[in-house]
């Protein structure tokens, strides 16, 4: 159900009658269901009806599922997609993830798996809709008519404005953050993805940092509850860049001293923005201190060594790895050997030496994990 109580609409795209009818019987009690037996009918339905979610088979005659997916994502960004197919290959899975597919289910499927996956995907869509409403409200706060994510570009270093943004964020999302940890993580994912969507080179950054931080936290033997806090904080670590002018965030090359002072405020702004959401204090502290250096030369509070929250030390390493590994508009990603050299060089100064050793060990032993497209 949506917030208004209206039933959500699901389009089942499946050329085989048996699986198509099975999915219809599973989903019909909870959702309005439309059926398409081929890719051509699917495209027609997508253009004629508002669709919240599509279950999509890949191996169909005529217009293939991948072609439907490409057309869908170019025309309807807010429709979630769950691929359900018996034709599963690594290449298909990677391409589906590239186009933002929520999940990938292989046949034969079962009722519990389908219902759980569909509900997760629709919750994500509701969170995204709520976020876009927040961004529209943000445009009103700014006194602009520009809706959506474009409104972010106008926020400057204005304390009164940050207070208004913080209030809007809390009122929009506090009900979610009082829910289960899974819901909170979904909210953080959607928020990070939306804020980063304005630039191809930063898009997905927080998702990747969360992934690498989770790998490191697990490899370092941290407790499960702390690992989850770190993953969530990593998704939110750059939310304070809402308060930094867009031209500074996306600037190629070195910042001036004045520009650097403005950018350095984003961890404090981030903590301030998420403080009313009722998140664990460890998450707030990890966000505030994710740019502190082990030798005390970081910011905002020049903490050193074990004064720095453990989560912040983990996120700093994951953040640095993604910055070095990812391609930027002004350079290619660094090779593995150079990344190892940089971590070794700055171990004990910028980075916690014990966590650095654990991360380098992880890079050596789990090359498969670093080859995954996140």
C-alpha positions as CSV (number, residue, x, y, z in Angstrom):
1,X,0.0,0.0,0.0
2,X,1.1,3.6,-0.6
3,X,0.9,6.3,2.0
4,X,-2.5,7.2,0.6
5,X,-3.8,3.7,0.8
6,X,-4.1,3.1,-2.9
7,X,-2.9,-0.3,-4.2
8,X,0.4,-0.2,-6.1
9,X,0.5,-1.5,-9.7
10,X,2.8,-4.3,-10.8
11,X,3.4,-5.3,-14.4
12,X,4.4,-9.0,-14.9
13,X,6.4,-9.5,-18.1
14,X,6.7,-13.2,-18.8
15,X,6.3,-15.1,-22.0
16,X,5.5,-18.5,-20.4
17,X,2.0,-18.9,-19.2
18,X,2.8,-21.1,-16.1
19,X,5.2,-18.7,-14.4
20,X,3.1,-15.7,-15.5
21,X,0.0,-17.1,-13.8
22,X,1.9,-18.2,-10.7
23,X,3.2,-14.6,-10.2
24,X,-0.3,-13.2,-10.8
25,X,-1.8,-15.5,-8.1
26,X,1.0,-14.6,-5.7
27,X,0.8,-10.8,-6.2
28,X,-2.9,-10.2,-7.0
29,X,-4.2,-10.2,-3.3
30,X,-1.9,-7.3,-2.4
31,X,-1.4,-5.4,-5.6
32,X,-3.1,-4.4,-8.9
33,X,-1.5,-6.6,-11.5
34,X,-1.1,-6.2,-15.3
35,X,0.2,-8.9,-17.6
36,X,2.4,-8.8,-20.6
37,X,3.4,-11.9,-22.6
38,X,6.2,-10.4,-24.6
39,X,8.5,-7.3,-24.7
40,X,6.3,-5.4,-27.1
41,X,3.2,-5.7,-25.0
42,X,5.3,-4.7,-21.9
43,X,6.5,-1.5,-23.6
44,X,3.0,-0.6,-24.6
45,X,1.7,-1.2,-21.0
46,X,4.5,0.9,-19.6
47,X,3.5,3.8,-21.8
48,X,-0.2,3.5,-21.2
49,X,-0.3,2.9,-17.4
50,X,1.5,4.2,-14.3
51,X,3.5,1.2,-13.1
52,X,5.2,1.0,-9.7
53,X,7.1,-2.2,-10.3
54,X,7.9,-4.6,-13.1
55,X,8.8,-8.3,-12.7
56,X,10.8,-9.0,-15.9
57,X,11.8,-12.2,-17.6
58,X,15.0,-11.8,-19.8
59,X,14.7,-14.6,-22.3
60,X,11.7,-13.8,-24.4
61,X,11.0,-14.0,-28.1
62,X,11.0,-10.7,-30.1
63,X,11.9,-7.8,-27.8
64,X,14.2,-9.2,-25.2
65,X,14.0,-8.4,-21.5
66,X,17.2,-6.4,-21.5
67,X,15.8,-4.2,-24.3
68,X,12.6,-3.7,-22.2
69,X,14.8,-2.8,-19.2
70,X,16.8,-0.2,-21.2
71,X,13.7,1.4,-22.5
72,X,12.0,1.4,-19.1
73,X,15.0,3.0,-17.4
74,X,15.2,5.7,-20.0
75,X,11.5,6.6,-19.8
76,X,10.5,5.9,-16.2
77,X,13.3,6.2,-13.6
78,X,11.0,5.7,-10.7
79,X,9.7,2.3,-11.6
80,X,11.4,-0.5,-9.7
81,X,12.4,-3.7,-11.5
82,X,12.8,-7.2,-10.2
83,X,14.2,-9.7,-12.8
84,X,12.8,-13.2,-12.5
85,X,14.4,-15.5,-15.0
86,X,15.7,-19.0,-15.7
87,X,18.3,-17.6,-18.1
88,X,20.8,-16.3,-15.5
89,X,24.3,-15.4,-16.6
90,X,27.0,-13.3,-15.0
91,X,26.9,-10.9,-17.9
92,X,23.1,-10.5,-17.6
93,X,23.4,-9.9,-13.8
94,X,26.0,-7.2,-14.3
95,X,24.0,-5.5,-17.0
96,X,20.8,-5.6,-14.9
97,X,22.7,-4.1,-11.9
98,X,24.0,-1.4,-14.2
99,X,20.5,-0.4,-15.1
100,X,19.4,-0.2,-11.4
101,X,17.5,-3.5,-11.1
102,X,16.5,-4.0,-7.5
103,X,17.0,-7.7,-7.4
104,X,17.6,-10.8,-9.5
105,X,15.5,-14.0,-8.8
106,X,16.2,-17.3,-10.6
107,X,13.5,-19.8,-11.5
108,X,12.0,-21.8,-10.0
109,X,10.9,-19.1,-7.5
110,X,8.8,-19.5,-4.4
111,X,6.1,-17.4,-2.8
112,X,8.1,-16.1,0.2
113,X,11.0,-15.0,-1.9
114,X,8.9,-13.2,-4.5
115,X,6.7,-11.4,-1.9
116,X,9.7,-10.3,0.3
117,X,11.7,-9.0,-2.7
118,X,8.7,-7.1,-4.2
119,X,7.9,-5.5,-0.8
120,X,11.5,-4.4,-0.4
121,X,11.6,-2.9,-3.9
122,X,8.4,-1.0,-3.3
123,X,9.5,0.3,0.1
124,X,12.6,1.6,-1.7
125,X,10.4,3.3,-4.2
126,X,8.3,4.9,-1.5
127,X,11.4,6.1,0.2
128,X,12.6,7.6,-3.0
129,X,9.2,9.4,-3.5
130,X,9.4,10.7,0.0
131,X,12.9,11.9,-0.7
132,X,11.8,13.7,-3.9
133,X,9.0,15.4,-1.9
134,X,11.7,16.5,0.6
135,X,13.8,17.9,-2.2
136,X,10.8,19.8,-3.6
137,X,10.2,21.2,-0.1
138,X,13.9,22.1,0.0
139,X,13.3,24.1,-3.1
140,X,10.5,26.0,-1.3
141,X,12.8,26.6,1.6
142,X,15.3,28.1,-0.8
143,X,12.7,30.3,-2.3
144,X,13.2,28.7,-5.7
145,X,10.7,27.2,-8.1
146,X,13.2,24.5,-9.3
147,X,12.0,21.1,-8.0
148,X,13.9,18.0,-7.2
149,X,17.6,17.4,-6.9
150,X,18.5,20.5,-8.8
151,X,17.5,22.5,-5.7
152,X,20.6,21.1,-3.9
153,X,23.0,23.2,-6.0
154,X,21.8,26.4,-4.4
155,X,22.5,25.7,-0.8
156,X,25.4,27.7,0.6
157,X,27.1,28.0,3.9
158,X,24.1,29.5,5.7
159,X,23.4,28.4,9.3
160,X,19.8,29.5,9.3
161,X,19.2,27.6,6.1
162,X,20.8,24.5,7.5
163,X,18.4,24.7,10.4
164,X,15.4,24.7,8.0
165,X,16.9,21.9,5.9
166,X,17.5,19.8,9.1
167,X,13.8,20.4,10.2
168,X,12.5,19.3,6.8
169,X,14.7,16.2,6.7
170,X,13.6,15.2,10.2
171,X,9.9,15.7,9.5
172,X,10.2,13.8,6.2
173,X,12.1,10.8,7.4
174,X,11.8,10.5,11.2
175,X,9.0,7.9,10.8
176,X,11.3,5.7,8.7
177,X,14.3,6.0,11.1
178,X,12.1,4.9,14.0
179,X,11.3,1.6,12.1
180,X,13.5,-1.5,11.7
181,X,17.2,-1.4,11.0
182,X,16.5,-2.7,7.5
183,X,14.2,0.2,6.8
184,X,16.8,2.7,8.1
185,X,19.5,1.1,5.8
186,X,17.1,1.3,2.8
187,X,16.4,5.0,3.6
188,X,20.2,5.7,3.8
189,X,20.8,4.0,0.4
190,X,18.1,5.9,-1.3
191,X,19.2,9.2,0.2
192,X,22.8,8.7,-0.7
193,X,22.0,7.5,-4.3
194,X,19.7,10.5,-4.9
195,X,22.2,13.1,-3.6
196,X,25.0,11.6,-5.6
197,X,23.0,11.3,-8.9
198,X,24.0,14.8,-10.0
199,X,27.5,13.7,-11.1
200,X,28.5,10.6,-13.0
201,X,31.9,10.4,-11.2
202,X,30.5,10.5,-7.6
203,X,27.3,8.5,-8.3
204,X,27.4,5.3,-6.2
205,X,30.3,6.6,-4.0
206,X,28.5,6.2,-0.7
207,X,27.2,2.7,-1.7
208,X,30.7,1.6,-2.5
209,X,32.2,3.1,0.7
210,X,29.6,1.3,2.7
211,X,30.4,-1.9,0.9
212,X,34.2,-1.6,1.5
213,X,33.7,-0.5,5.1
214,X,31.5,-3.5,5.7
215,X,34.2,-5.8,4.2
216,X,36.9,-4.2,6.4
217,X,34.7,-4.3,9.6
218,X,34.0,-7.9,9.1
219,X,37.7,-8.8,8.3
220,X,38.8,-6.9,11.4
221,X,36.5,-9.0,13.5
222,X,34.2,-6.3,14.7
223,X,30.9,-7.2,16.4
224,X,27.8,-7.5,14.0
225,X,26.0,-4.6,15.6
226,X,29.0,-2.3,15.2
227,X,29.4,-3.5,11.6
228,X,25.8,-2.5,10.8
229,X,26.3,0.9,12.4
230,X,29.5,1.4,10.3
231,X,27.7,0.4,7.1
232,X,24.9,2.8,7.8
233,X,27.2,5.7,8.7
234,X,29.2,5.1,5.5
235,X,26.0,5.6,3.5
236,X,25.4,8.9,5.3
237,X,29.0,10.1,5.6
238,X,28.7,12.7,2.9
239,X,25.1,13.9,3.5
240,X,26.6,17.2,4.9
241,X,27.6,18.1,1.3
242,X,24.0,19.3,1.0
243,X,25.4,22.3,2.8
244,X,28.3,22.9,0.3
245,X,28.0,24.7,-3.0
246,X,27.9,22.2,-5.9
247,X,30.7,23.9,-7.8
248,X,33.1,23.1,-4.9
249,X,32.1,19.5,-4.6
250,X,32.5,18.8,-8.3
251,X,35.5,21.1,-8.9
252,X,38.4,19.6,-10.9
253,X,41.8,20.1,-9.4
254,X,42.9,21.7,-6.1
255,X,40.7,23.8,-4.0
256,X,41.7,27.3,-2.8
257,X,42.3,27.7,1.0
258,X,38.9,29.5,1.3
259,X,37.1,26.8,-0.7
260,X,38.7,24.1,1.4
261,X,37.5,25.7,4.6
262,X,33.9,25.6,3.3
263,X,34.2,21.9,2.2
264,X,35.7,21.0,5.5
265,X,32.5,21.9,7.2
266,X,30.5,19.1,5.6
267,X,31.1,16.4,8.4
268,X,29.7,18.8,11.0
269,X,26.8,19.8,8.8
270,X,26.1,16.1,8.2
271,X,26.0,15.3,11.9
272,X,23.7,18.3,12.4
273,X,21.3,17.2,9.6
274,X,20.9,13.6,10.8
275,X,20.9,14.3,14.6
276,X,17.0,14.7,14.8
277,X,16.4,11.3,13.1
278,X,17.0,9.3,16.3
279,X,19.9,7.3,15.0
280,X,22.5,5.7,17.3
281,X,25.1,8.1,18.7
282,X,27.8,5.9,17.2
283,X,26.4,6.7,13.7
284,X,26.4,10.4,14.4
285,X,30.0,10.3,15.7
286,X,31.2,8.2,12.7
287,X,29.7,10.8,10.3
288,X,31.2,13.8,12.2
289,X,34.7,12.3,12.4
290,X,35.2,10.5,9.1
291,X,37.9,13.0,8.1
292,X,40.0,12.8,11.3
293,X,43.5,11.6,10.8
294,X,45.3,9.2,13.1
295,X,48.1,11.7,13.8
296,X,45.6,14.4,14.7
297,X,46.0,16.4,11.4
298,X,42.4,15.9,10.2
299,X,39.1,17.7,10.8
300,X,36.8,18.9,12.2
301,X,38.1,18.3,15.8
302,X,41.7,17.2,15.2
303,X,41.2,14.0,17.2
304,X,44.1,11.5,17.1
305,X,44.6,7.8,17.6
306,X,41.9,6.0,19.5
307,X,40.2,9.3,20.3
308,X,38.7,8.9,16.8
309,X,35.6,6.6,16.8
310,X,36.4,3.2,15.4
311,X,33.7,3.6,12.8
312,X,35.2,6.8,11.5
313,X,38.6,5.1,11.1
314,X,37.1,2.3,9.1
315,X,35.1,4.7,6.9
316,X,38.2,6.9,6.2
317,X,40.0,3.9,4.8
318,X,37.0,2.8,2.7
319,X,36.5,6.4,1.5
320,X,40.1,6.7,0.5
321,X,40.1,3.4,-1.3
322,X,37.1,4.4,-3.4
323,X,38.6,7.9,-4.1
324,X,41.8,6.3,-5.4
325,X,40.2,3.4,-7.2
326,X,37.4,5.3,-9.0
327,X,37.7,7.1,-12.2
328,X,37.4,10.9,-12.0
329,X,36.8,13.5,-14.7
330,X,40.5,14.5,-14.5
331,X,42.2,11.1,-14.0
332,X,41.8,7.4,-14.3
333,X,41.5,5.2,-11.2
334,X,44.8,4.2,-9.7
335,X,46.2,0.7,-10.2
336,X,46.2,-1.7,-7.2
337,X,50.0,-1.4,-6.7
338,X,49.8,2.4,-6.3
339,X,46.9,2.2,-3.9
340,X,48.8,-0.3,-1.7
341,X,51.8,2.1,-1.8
342,X,49.6,5.1,-0.7
343,X,48.1,3.2,2.2
344,X,51.5,1.9,3.3
345,X,53.0,5.4,3.0
346,X,50.2,7.0,5.1
347,X,49.7,4.2,7.7
348,X,50.0,5.7,11.2
349,X,49.7,9.2,10.0
350,X,46.4,9.5,8.0
351,X,45.2,5.9,8.6
352,X,44.9,3.7,11.7
353,X,47.9,1.3,11.2
354,X,46.1,-1.8,12.5
355,X,43.1,-1.2,10.3
356,X,45.4,-0.4,7.3
357,X,47.2,-3.7,7.7
358,X,43.8,-5.5,7.9
359,X,42.6,-3.7,4.7
360,X,45.8,-4.5,2.8
361,X,45.4,-8.1,3.9
362,X,41.8,-8.0,2.7
363,X,42.9,-6.7,-0.7
364,X,45.4,-9.5,-1.0
365,X,43.1,-12.4,0.2
366,X,39.8,-11.2,-1.2
367,X,40.5,-10.0,-4.7
368,X,37.1,-11.5,-5.7
369,X,35.3,-9.1,-3.3
370,X,37.0,-6.0,-4.9
371,X,36.2,-7.2,-8.4
372,X,32.4,-6.9,-7.7
373,X,30.6,-4.0,-9.4
374,X,28.9,-2.2,-6.5
